[in-house]
Amino acid sequence: MKISVFGGSQPKAGSMAYGEAQELGALLARRGHIVLTGGYSGTMEAVSRGAAEAGGYVIGVTCEEIEQWRPIGANRWVKEERRKRTLMERLAELITQCDAALALPGGPGTLTEISLTWNLMIIGSLHRRPLILIGDGWQTVFNQAFTSMDGYTSAAQKELLQFAPDVRTAVGMLES
């Protein structure tokens, strides 16, 4: 399968978050999956590195708008760069070209990727696929939203989101 992995750009090599993302990339590659990331630093770099070092294929989806905002290029573990002009084109590529999506902890960009993937599945523009959010943080965020805005999200919509406490559990969920 082609697996998109979303996550923050802040984790640095040697940090726990970076190590977890690197492990995720390796686990996916060892199972023969192709990994798609945003192609840059942090979680994206760690997942790409883990997958590449495990012999996997890594696609990095980059874009001109991000590079105008923050001068950075694709990380060195990307084997195929799919360069887009806009952030919206980049998001569309990451979301529509995968068979499943996993989200590690992150900020506004990661939340956007999760929300857009989820909403496109809700309205039927995107075929249903696993959307697995990793870590207690996402579970807390969505539980709070569901509680605070009770009645706005149906049970069927909630069922499109899956939660995993760690990367090993998330990969296991992909296989079941």
N, CA, C and O of each residue as an XYZ file, in Angstrom:
704
protein
N       0.840     -1.186      0.000
C       0.000      0.000      0.000
C       0.882      1.245      0.000
O       2.048      1.208      0.393
N       0.297      2.332     -0.446
C       0.923      3.649     -0.310
C       0.352      4.270      0.960
O      -0.860      4.435      1.098
N       1.240      4.608      1.876
C       0.827      5.141      3.170
C       1.340      6.570      3.326
O       2.549      6.801      3.315
N       0.423      7.529      3.472
C       0.825      8.901      3.783
C       0.980      9.018      5.286
O       0.140      8.542      6.050
N       2.066      9.660      5.702
C       2.292      9.907      7.116
C       2.356     11.416      7.322
O       3.176     12.112      6.723
N       1.465     11.902      8.190
C       1.411     13.312      8.547
C       2.085     13.497      9.901
O       2.076     12.587     10.730
N       2.661     14.653     10.127
C       3.265     14.944     11.422
C       4.034     16.254     11.382
O       4.261     16.827     10.316
N       4.421     16.709     12.533
C       5.059     18.008     12.699
C       6.476     18.093     12.167
O       7.166     17.083     12.026
N       6.897     19.308     11.875
C       8.235     19.554     11.330
C       9.265     19.846     12.424
O      10.441     20.032     12.108
N       8.866     19.894     13.694
C       9.765     20.296     14.753
C      10.689     19.208     15.305
O      11.819     19.536     15.668
N      10.287     17.930     15.392
C      11.173     16.944     16.036
C      12.565     16.892     15.404
O      12.723     16.930     14.184
N      13.560     16.804     16.278
C      14.964     16.755     15.849
C      15.525     15.363     16.085
O      15.063     14.631     16.960
N      16.535     15.006     15.287
C      17.213     13.718     15.450
C      17.650     13.581     16.909
O      18.179     14.524     17.496
N      17.428     12.412     17.482
C      17.781     12.159     18.864
C      16.628     12.342     19.834
O      16.701     11.865     20.967
N      15.568     13.019     19.420
C      14.414     13.203     20.306
C      13.519     11.963     20.256
O      13.586     11.170     19.317
N      12.686     11.813     21.276
C      11.771     10.682     21.332
C      10.791     10.705     20.150
O      10.513      9.666     19.551
N      10.273     11.886     19.821
C       9.322     12.005     18.710
C       9.969     11.610     17.385
O       9.348     10.933     16.566
N      11.202     12.029     17.179
C      11.929     11.685     15.951
C      12.135     10.172     15.899
O      11.928      9.553     14.855
N      12.538      9.583     17.010
C      12.761      8.135     17.063
C      11.508      7.345     16.766
O      11.556      6.337     16.062
N      10.377      7.800     17.304
C       9.106      7.118     17.045
C       8.737      7.198     15.564
O       8.286      6.217     14.973
N       8.931      8.368     14.978
C       8.623      8.542     13.553
C       9.559      7.702     12.687
O       9.133      7.123     11.687
N      10.818      7.636     13.066
C      11.782      6.820     12.330
C      11.396      5.336     12.419
O      11.483      4.607     11.431
N      10.978      4.908     13.586
C      10.524      3.525     13.759
C       9.308      3.242     12.887
O       9.211      2.172     12.287
N       8.380      4.190     12.813
C       7.197      4.018     11.971
C       7.601      3.818     10.516
O       7.103      2.909      9.852
N       8.492      4.655     10.021
C       8.952      4.506      8.639
C       9.554      3.137      8.388
O       9.278      2.512      7.364
N      10.379      2.665      9.320
C      11.009      1.350      9.178
C       9.976      0.233      9.198
O      10.045     -0.692      8.388
N       9.016      0.312     10.123
C       7.971     -0.715     10.199
C       7.171     -0.796      8.899
O       6.866     -1.886      8.415
N       6.838      0.355      8.346
C       6.071      0.373      7.093
C       6.890     -0.206      5.942
O       6.383     -1.009      5.159
N       8.150      0.199      5.840
C       9.007     -0.283      4.751
C       9.226     -1.790      4.837
O       9.197     -2.478      3.816
N       9.443     -2.306      6.037
C       9.677     -3.746      6.208
C       8.463     -4.574      5.798
O       8.586     -5.761      5.497
N       7.304     -3.948      5.789
C       6.077     -4.635      5.367
C       5.767     -4.394      3.896
O       4.718     -4.799      3.396
N       6.693     -3.731      3.211
C       6.556     -3.532      1.773
C       5.739     -2.337      1.349
O       5.427     -2.198      0.166
N       5.386     -1.477      2.270
C       4.586     -0.298      1.932
C       5.464      0.817      1.360
O       6.635      0.944      1.719
N       4.891      1.609      0.481
C       5.511      2.835     -0.019
C       5.080      3.950      0.923
O       3.912      4.036      1.303
N       6.021      4.796      1.294
C       5.747      5.865      2.252
C       5.709      7.209      1.537
O       6.613      7.540      0.769
N       4.654      7.981      1.795
C       4.548      9.358      1.311
C       4.607     10.280      2.518
O       3.907     10.059      3.506
N       5.439     11.311      2.442
C       5.482     12.331      3.492
C       5.503     13.701      2.825
O       5.570     13.824      1.602
N       5.444     14.721      3.668
C       5.578     16.082      3.169
C       6.978     16.396      2.680
O       7.206     17.447      2.081
N       7.926     15.488      2.931
C       9.251     15.582      2.332
C      10.273     16.459      3.006
O      11.427     16.488      2.578
N       9.893     17.176      4.046
C      10.824     18.122      4.648
C      11.434     17.590      5.941
O      11.905     16.453      5.981
N      11.428     18.403      7.002
C      12.143     18.108      8.247
C      11.239     17.472      9.296
O      10.061     17.213      9.049
N      11.811     17.226     10.466
C      11.050     16.735     11.606
C      10.512     15.336     11.388
O      11.241     14.427     10.993
N       9.229     15.178     11.651
C       8.567     13.887     11.487
C       8.717     13.367     10.063
O       8.949     12.177      9.849
N       8.585     14.262      9.096
C       8.671     13.856      7.683
C      10.046     13.268      7.385
O      10.160     12.245      6.710
N      11.082     13.920      7.893
C      12.450     13.433      7.702
C      12.653     12.095      8.411
O      13.233     11.169      7.845
N      12.178     11.999      9.638
C      12.376     10.781     10.427
C      11.678      9.580      9.793
O      12.262      8.499      9.714
N      10.448      9.755      9.346
C       9.723      8.665      8.689
C      10.445      8.277      7.398
O      10.630      7.094      7.113
N      10.849      9.282      6.625
C      11.570      9.026      5.374
C      12.867      8.273      5.650
O      13.202      7.322      4.944
N      13.581      8.695      6.661
C      14.848      8.062      7.018
C      14.634      6.604      7.441
O      15.329      5.704      6.970
N      13.672      6.387      8.327
C      13.392      5.033      8.788
C      13.024      4.106      7.642
O      13.491      2.970      7.576
N      12.181      4.600      6.739
C      11.761      3.787      5.600
C      12.929      3.520      4.658
O      13.137      2.383      4.236
N      13.693      4.557      4.327
C      14.821      4.403      3.393
C      15.880      3.464      3.958
O      16.397      2.602      3.247
N      16.203      3.634      5.241
C      17.228      2.783      5.848
C      16.780      1.331      5.961
O      17.613      0.430      6.063
N      15.459      1.099      5.943
C      14.924     -0.264      5.979
C      14.712     -0.821      4.567
O      14.148     -1.901      4.395
N      15.173     -0.068      3.557
C      15.068     -0.530      2.174
C      13.779     -0.163      1.470
O      13.493     -0.687      0.393
N      12.990      0.735      2.063
C      11.705      1.118      1.480
C      11.808      2.252      0.477
O      12.856      2.872      0.303
N      10.689      2.497     -0.170
C      10.591      3.558     -1.168
C       9.884      4.749     -0.540
O       8.813      4.602      0.050
N      10.488      5.935     -0.668
C       9.965      7.145     -0.037
C       9.641      8.191     -1.091
O      10.485      8.556     -1.910
N       8.404      8.665     -1.053
C       7.962      9.764     -1.904
C       7.793     10.993     -1.017
O       7.083     10.941     -0.012
N       8.430     12.078     -1.377
C       8.285     13.335     -0.653
C       7.510     14.327     -1.510
O       7.886     14.611     -2.647
N       6.427     14.848     -0.950
C       5.597     15.803     -1.687
C       5.917     17.204     -1.147
O       5.550     17.549     -0.024
N       6.594     17.985     -1.955
C       7.059     19.313     -1.551
C       6.309     20.390     -2.337
O       5.577     20.084     -3.279
N       6.497     21.645     -1.946
C       5.826     22.700     -2.713
C       6.552     24.043     -2.615
O       7.216     24.356     -1.627
N       6.393     24.811     -3.676
C       7.031     26.117     -3.789
C       6.585     27.078     -2.695
O       7.409     27.816     -2.155
N       5.283     27.083     -2.355
C       4.791     28.030     -1.342
C       5.478     27.825      0.011
O       5.829     28.799      0.679
N       5.669     26.591      0.413
C       6.352     26.344      1.691
C       7.799     26.812      1.604
O       8.317     27.411      2.546
N       8.447     26.543      0.483
C       9.853     26.907      0.339
C      10.059     28.413      0.205
O      11.143     28.914      0.503
N       9.033     29.141     -0.240
C       9.110     30.602     -0.234
C       8.956     31.131      1.189
O       9.563     32.141      1.547
N       8.161     30.464      1.983
C       7.916     30.852      3.370
C       9.092     30.467      4.271
O       9.495     31.229      5.149
N       9.631     29.271      4.033
C      10.751     28.764      4.830
C      11.716     28.064      3.879
O      11.409     26.985      3.373
N      12.877     28.667      3.630
C      13.825     28.068      2.684
C      14.310     26.694      3.172
O      15.090     26.593      4.119
N      13.837     25.668      2.514
C      14.183     24.284      2.863
C      13.918     23.430      1.629
O      13.050     23.749      0.818
N      14.657     22.366      1.498
C      14.426     21.436      0.390
C      14.036     20.074      0.923
O      13.963     19.861      2.133
N      13.790     19.165      0.015
C      13.427     17.798      0.395
C      14.555     17.172      1.212
O      15.733     17.425      0.957
N      14.186     16.361      2.184
C      15.206     15.693      2.994
C      15.930     14.630      2.159
O      15.414     14.175      1.138
N      17.122     14.243      2.603
C      17.998     13.386      1.796
C      17.525     11.946      1.661
O      18.100     11.187      0.881
N      16.488     11.546      2.403
C      15.999     10.168      2.306
C      14.844     10.020      1.320
O      14.363      8.910      1.091
N      14.400     11.117      0.743
C      13.348     11.072     -0.277
C      13.937     10.485     -1.559
O      14.954     10.969     -2.056
N      13.301      9.446     -2.090
C      13.774      8.840     -3.339
C      13.078      9.449     -4.547
O      13.659      9.538     -5.628
N      11.827      9.868     -4.358
C      11.069     10.496     -5.443
C      10.423     11.757     -4.893
O       9.613     11.697     -3.968
N      10.783     12.896     -5.463
C      10.171     14.158     -5.044
C       9.048     14.504     -6.018
O       9.248     14.554     -7.231
N       7.876     14.737     -5.464
C       6.732     15.213     -6.253
C       6.525     16.667     -5.853
O       5.925     16.969     -4.822
N       7.024     17.537     -6.676
C       7.019     18.963     -6.369
C       5.737     19.606     -6.887
O       5.372     19.447     -8.052
N       5.065     20.329     -6.008
C       3.830     21.025     -6.347
C       4.058     22.521     -6.199
O       5.001     22.959     -5.539
N       3.189     23.290     -6.818
C       3.316     24.746     -6.735
C       2.719     25.272     -5.440
O       3.341     26.093     -4.766
N       1.527     24.815     -5.081
C       0.828     25.370     -3.918
C       0.669     24.333     -2.802
O       0.791     23.127     -3.021
N       0.396     24.836     -1.620
C       0.123     23.973     -0.483
C      -1.130     23.136     -0.737
O      -1.169     21.962     -0.367
N      -2.132     23.709     -1.349
C      -3.363     22.962     -1.635
C      -3.088     21.783     -2.581
O      -3.634     20.696     -2.398
N      -2.246     22.004     -3.581
C      -1.882     20.908     -4.492
C      -1.100     19.836     -3.746
O      -1.281     18.643     -3.991
N      -0.241     20.259     -2.847
C       0.541     19.316     -2.028
C      -0.382     18.482     -1.142
O      -0.244     17.261     -1.070
N      -1.315     19.141     -0.473
C      -2.271     18.427      0.367
C      -3.081     17.423     -0.448
O      -3.279     16.285     -0.022
N      -3.543     17.845     -1.608
C      -4.327     16.944     -2.468
C      -3.514     15.708     -2.837
O      -4.044     14.597     -2.829
N      -2.259     15.881     -3.155
C      -1.401     14.744     -3.524
C      -1.235     13.776     -2.349
O      -1.396     12.567     -2.512
N      -0.920     14.300     -1.185
C      -0.724     13.456     -0.002
C      -1.997     12.709      0.381
O      -1.943     11.553      0.799
N      -3.123     13.362      0.239
C      -4.393     12.787      0.677
C      -4.994     11.838     -0.351
O      -5.490     10.772      0.013
N      -4.958     12.205     -1.615
C      -5.647     11.378     -2.625
C      -4.807     10.235     -3.160
O      -5.357      9.283     -3.713
N      -3.497     10.297     -3.012
C      -2.632      9.276     -3.604
C      -2.228      8.179     -2.626
O      -1.301      7.417     -2.901
N      -2.912      8.091     -1.489
C      -2.568      7.060     -0.511
C      -3.718      6.075     -0.339
O      -4.877      6.366     -0.634
N      -3.347      4.907      0.149
C      -4.333      3.875      0.486
C      -4.713      3.946      1.956
O      -5.739      3.400      2.364
N      -3.893      4.612      2.744
C      -4.133      4.815      4.175
C      -3.313      6.014      4.606
O      -2.310      6.357      3.979
N      -3.753      6.653      5.694
C      -3.023      7.793      6.238
C      -2.848      7.608      7.739
O      -3.769      7.208      8.450
N      -1.638      7.912      8.198
C      -1.303      7.857      9.615
C      -0.873      9.251     10.045
O      -0.186      9.951      9.300
N      -1.273      9.653     11.236
C      -0.889     10.980     11.728
C      -0.189     10.854     13.065
O      -0.755     10.366     14.043
N       1.049     11.303     13.083
C       1.821     11.438     14.314
C       1.501     12.807     14.919
O       0.832     13.615     14.273
N       1.957     13.083     16.132
C       1.715     14.405     16.703
C       2.231     15.527     15.795
O       3.228     15.371     15.090
N       1.539     16.637     15.834
C       1.920     17.775     15.012
C       1.094     18.995     15.364
O       0.349     19.001     16.344
N       1.235     20.015     14.558
C       0.556     21.280     14.794
C      -0.550     21.546     13.787
O      -1.250     20.623     13.368
N      -0.711     22.819     13.394
C      -1.803     23.204     12.500
C      -1.777     22.480     11.151
O      -2.828     22.116     10.624
N      -0.579     22.271     10.588
C      -0.503     21.577      9.304
C      -0.992     20.146      9.398
O      -1.717     19.671      8.524
N      -0.594     19.456     10.463
C      -1.012     18.071     10.659
C      -2.513     18.006     10.903
O      -3.197     17.132     10.370
N      -3.020     18.924     11.702
C      -4.459     18.968     11.949
C      -5.224     19.217     10.654
O      -6.290     18.639     10.439
N      -4.690     20.066      9.801
C      -5.312     20.323      8.491
C      -5.347     19.057      7.657
O      -6.371     18.745      7.050
N      -4.245     18.325      7.618
C      -4.179     17.086      6.832
C      -5.190     16.059      7.332
O      -5.872     15.409      6.541
N      -5.278     15.920      8.655
C      -6.257     14.999      9.240
C      -7.672     15.437      8.884
O      -8.473     14.643      8.391
N      -7.971     16.704      9.138
C      -9.327     17.220      8.942
C      -9.768     17.136      7.490
O     -10.907     16.764      7.207
N      -8.881     17.476      6.575
C      -9.238     17.436      5.157
C      -9.462     16.000      4.688
O     -10.420     15.722      3.966
N      -8.582     15.093      5.095
C      -8.755     13.681      4.742
C     -10.090     13.176      5.272
O     -10.865     12.554      4.545
N     -10.345     13.447      6.532
C     -11.570     13.004      7.194
C     -12.807     13.585      6.512
O     -13.763     12.858      6.242
N     -12.795     14.881      6.233
C     -13.953     15.526      5.627
C     -14.214     15.009      4.209
O     -15.367     14.828      3.817
N     -13.159     14.775      3.451
C     -13.348     14.241      2.098
C     -13.946     12.837      2.139
O     -14.723     12.469      1.257
N     -13.592     12.054      3.150
C     -14.222     10.739      3.299
C     -15.686     10.896      3.724
O     -16.548     10.158      3.247
N     -15.970     11.841      4.607
C     -17.345     12.062      5.068
C     -18.268     12.375      3.898
O     -19.368     11.830      3.812
N     -17.827     13.250      2.998
C     -18.705     13.658      1.891
C     -18.614     12.727      0.683
O     -19.306     12.934     -0.314
N     -17.769     11.707      0.768
C     -17.678     10.724     -0.305
C     -16.802     11.114     -1.471
O     -16.798     10.426     -2.492
N     -16.053     12.207     -1.348
C     -15.133     12.592     -2.418
C     -13.882     11.729     -2.412
O     -13.154     11.670     -3.403
N     -13.638     11.066     -1.301
C     -12.474     10.214     -1.130
C     -12.992      8.879     -0.619
O     -13.758      8.828      0.343
N     -12.572      7.800     -1.268
C     -12.982      6.480     -0.802
C     -12.502      6.267      0.619
O     -11.429      6.725      1.014
N     -13.316      5.567      1.368
C     -12.954      5.271      2.754
C     -11.626      4.526      2.796
O     -11.395      3.602      2.016
N     -10.763      4.936      3.706
C      -9.457      4.321      3.902
C      -9.077      4.480      5.362
O      -9.641      5.335      6.044
N      -8.147      3.693      5.863
C      -7.730      3.897      7.242
C      -7.158      5.299      7.444
O      -6.326      5.767      6.667
N      -7.620      5.948      8.495
C      -7.085      7.232      8.951
C      -6.809      7.039     10.433
O      -7.711      7.142     11.265
N      -5.560      6.759     10.749
C      -5.165      6.364     12.102
C      -4.334      7.477     12.732
O      -3.294      7.875     12.206
N      -4.814      7.967     13.863
C      -4.157      9.048     14.577
C      -3.383      8.444     15.745
O      -3.945      7.733     16.578
N      -2.085      8.738     15.792
C      -1.186      8.084     16.731
C      -0.849      9.005     17.905
O      -0.464     10.160     17.722
N      -1.003      8.465     19.108
C      -0.650      9.194     20.315
C      -1.875      9.679     21.069
O      -2.934      9.904     20.484
N      -1.713      9.835     22.371
C      -2.821     10.258     23.227
C      -3.309     11.661     22.903
O      -4.471     11.983     23.147
N      -2.434     12.499     22.355
C      -2.811     13.881     22.064
C      -3.992     13.989     21.118
O      -4.924     14.752     21.371
N      -3.963     13.234     20.032
C      -5.068     13.308     19.063
C      -6.363     12.789     19.669
O      -7.429     13.354     19.423
N      -6.287     11.732     20.450
C      -7.487     11.207     21.116
C      -8.098     12.283     22.010
O      -9.315     12.467     22.022
N      -7.254     12.993     22.758
C      -7.720     14.057     23.639
C      -8.345     15.205     22.849
O      -9.413     15.700     23.206
N      -7.684     15.620     21.788
C      -8.194     16.724     20.956
C      -9.580     16.400     20.409
O     -10.507     17.202     20.521
N      -9.709     15.219     19.820
C     -10.995     14.887     19.194
C     -12.069     14.587     20.225
O     -13.230     14.935     20.007
N     -11.725     13.953     21.340
C     -12.718     13.741     22.394
C     -13.245     15.068     22.909
O     -14.442     15.213     23.157
N     -12.348     16.041     23.072
C     -12.767     17.365     23.542
C     -13.694     18.029     22.520
O     -14.711     18.619     22.886
N     -13.338     17.929     21.249
C     -14.192     18.515     20.210
C     -15.562     17.844     20.190
O     -16.584     18.523     20.087
N     -15.589     16.524     20.286
C     -16.869     15.804     20.258
C     -17.727     16.159     21.474
O     -18.948     16.270     21.368
N     -17.081     16.335     22.624
C     -17.808     16.672     23.846
C     -18.291     18.120     23.815
O     -19.449     18.401     24.126
N     -17.412     19.024     23.444
C     -17.751     20.451     23.446
C     -18.766     20.819     22.378
O     -19.560     21.742     22.558
N     -18.738     20.103     21.275
C     -19.647     20.401     20.163
C     -20.542     19.202     19.901
O     -20.716     18.767     18.763
N     -21.102     18.684     20.977
C     -21.964     17.511     20.906
C     -23.083     17.732     19.883
O     -23.718     18.786     19.850
N     -23.300     16.739     19.076
C     -24.387     16.816     18.110
C     -23.952     17.238     16.711
O     -24.741     17.144     15.771
N     -22.717     17.699     16.555
C     -22.253     18.145     15.245
C     -21.565     17.042     14.449
O     -21.380     17.172     13.239
N     -21.189     15.963     15.119
C     -20.480     14.878     14.450
C     -21.226     13.582     14.723
O     -21.381     13.173     15.874
N     -21.686     12.940     13.655
C     -22.448     11.699     13.811
C     -21.527     10.539     14.198
O     -20.307     10.622     14.054
N     -22.125      9.479     14.683
C     -21.364      8.276     15.034
C     -20.650      7.728     13.806
O     -19.504      7.289     13.903
N     -21.307      7.749     12.658
C     -20.694      7.239     11.419
C     -19.472      8.069     11.039
O     -18.478      7.524     10.559
N     -19.537      9.384     11.251
C     -18.393     10.241     10.961
C     -17.249      9.976     11.935
O     -16.086      9.938     11.533
N     -17.570      9.795     13.200
C     -16.550      9.497     14.206
C     -15.838      8.180     13.899
O     -14.637      8.050     14.138
N     -16.577      7.210     13.372
C     -16.001      5.893     13.076
C     -14.937      5.938     11.982
O     -14.168      4.987     11.844
N     -14.874      7.000     11.212
C     -13.845      7.134     10.180
C     -12.474      7.410     10.773
O     -11.458      7.220     10.105
N     -12.438      7.857     12.017
C     -11.176      8.110     12.718
C     -10.841      6.908     13.582
O     -11.699      6.371     14.283
N      -9.588      6.495     13.524
C      -9.101      5.430     14.398
C      -7.953      6.000     15.220
O      -7.222      6.872     14.751
N      -7.797      5.513     16.432
C      -6.766      6.018     17.324
C      -5.861      4.876     17.771
O      -6.329      3.785     18.094
N      -4.568      5.142     17.785
C      -3.582      4.166     18.225
C      -2.656      4.838     19.236
O      -2.249      5.981     19.029
N      -2.318      4.151     20.320
C      -1.446      4.770     21.316
C       0.005      4.906     20.870
O       0.737      5.753     21.384
N       0.429      4.067     19.906
C       1.834      4.087     19.476
C       1.945      3.574     18.040
O       0.973      3.091     17.459
N       3.158      3.690     17.481
C       3.358      3.348     16.064
C       3.178      1.860     15.796
O       2.652      1.484     14.748
N       3.599      1.019     16.712
C       3.449     -0.432     16.502
C       1.976     -0.826     16.433
O       1.584     -1.634     15.592
N       1.177     -0.261     17.305
C      -0.263     -0.529     17.289
C      -0.875     -0.024     15.985
O      -1.710     -0.699     15.383
N      -0.461      1.160     15.554
C      -0.998      1.734     14.310
C      -0.691      0.824     13.120
O      -1.572      0.567     12.299
N       0.525      0.342     13.020
C       0.892     -0.547     11.908
C       0.095     -1.848     11.998
O      -0.342     -2.378     10.976
N      -0.096     -2.360     13.203
C      -0.926     -3.543     13.387
C      -2.350     -3.312     12.931
O      -2.968     -4.210     12.359
N      -2.884     -2.118     13.176
C      -4.243     -1.789     12.738
C      -4.347     -1.774     11.219
O      -5.390     -2.128     10.670
N      -3.285     -1.369     10.535
C      -3.288     -1.377      9.069
C      -3.430     -2.793      8.531
O      -4.049     -3.016      7.490
N      -2.853     -3.741      9.248
C      -2.822     -5.110      8.772
C      -4.073     -5.901      9.129
O      -4.253     -7.027      8.665
N      -4.940     -5.311      9.957
C      -6.147     -6.041     10.332
C      -7.357     -5.597      9.531
O      -8.454     -6.118      9.729
